[in-house]
């Protein structure tokens, strides 16, 4: 989703940020800025450094080198109250005080954020935990914990959201509701950073993607920009008069990349820049062509291109 | 809405207190302390012997001797898990993304745990004393000595809560914290005195003079607690047979109380310093 009123205020900036643990570099020379109102999705496989990047932005851990700035202050261990008041975080595997009930847990966090009791009850309702609110968190299923995690992240109308793989363990309906919640916050100008290991799920929401691989940013940009950067071939599926497929293939000539040829279909591919000339050549073939389908590269292909390719 | 730092401390402390109530921790501690106090006091009120010590004074002596063992144990059990448990489970990470500072987390927990101990000691020992007061008549000084014994027991507990936090912030696993806490208890409550008095016996006053011995006693928080309780009130010190010993050795109650406070402040400050640097 593109923000409604993009203001050019820098909310987060990372300059040359590297994080090393003992003998392992988890995040390596990462640079990016996030403007207010953006919904940025960090994409990458497990261990790509998404969680560490979030912890760096949250000030839970310190960069080995480089600078992290969140809301104009260095988050590392400063815990300025103003910063946290409007911040919501959902950790990757969220843990709660097991002996407390769902309602008690949420009420505890609400108190710390200065959110009201009605806020709590509303959120319990929204995430579908109202009926289980009197039960101990220890008895909750993984999905219920995740929902409670979402509820606590949404407390007090956060202006800056960090969600680490937020929809794992959620059923499709709740997933939908969850994205509606995020959308609503975005309409009020909230900024969010979401990590995910799948591109397609967050496709419609994200204003920008940052693709990570073994601690490095391998690509970033809007979906269109990623398509361009990936320069993956466009595929065309041509349906011709039955039996004519082979002759059509001959007539298209050797400069056309032809994949599978069936009785009446041909699968062609070409780079984006060559697409229009190829379509013209196909239409010039006349009535023998019954149908033409253009299949742009799928999102998961773009993703695997960046994941399997060399880091740029 | 602005939340004051004090309110945050209150919220964090109340959470610990509620935890203590929920898992019956406080109830169990009250019962243990109350029963022991009652039994010791009833036993103590019988054989007063020729010294004619009051039942209250005897209670103070026997309870102080018991508390030296029991209170540190209870305090360590409360505190060893306080930080490492939250690191291990992952609840600390989430908590620190809330508008709380790290010192508020430590101090909030500390206040909560001290409050738990306060309730356990004053309800347990205090309750037993009220029952005892029905059977015996106690002097005002006896009451004062008893209340001061309860207060210093709380301080002793606070010392071991602070020490427990230091263990909790330093180790990597809960099991290690539990083991270290037991070790800490053994050293401060049993071994230190054993070694000190053993050395004293072997030494026969050759190297360890009065001065050095006093100093060595004052290093241990449990000995400081013992001396404080046995020497602060005349009735008690006479009954304990050590009248005037402490003051002769230059141990004023101000000094003793200051030492105990130092034993609270130093481990807490060290815990905070380690915690501030800790990455999650």
Interface residues (C-beta under 8 A of the other chain):
Chain A: X55 X58 X60 X61 X62 X77 X79 X81 X84 X85 X87 X89 X91 X93 X94 X95 X96 X97 X98 X99 X100 X104 X108 X109 X111 X112 X113 X114 X152 X162
Chain B: X1 X2 X3 X8 X11 X15 X18 X19 X22 X23 X89 X90 X91 X93 X94 X96 X97 X98 X99 X100 X101 X102 X276 X279 X280
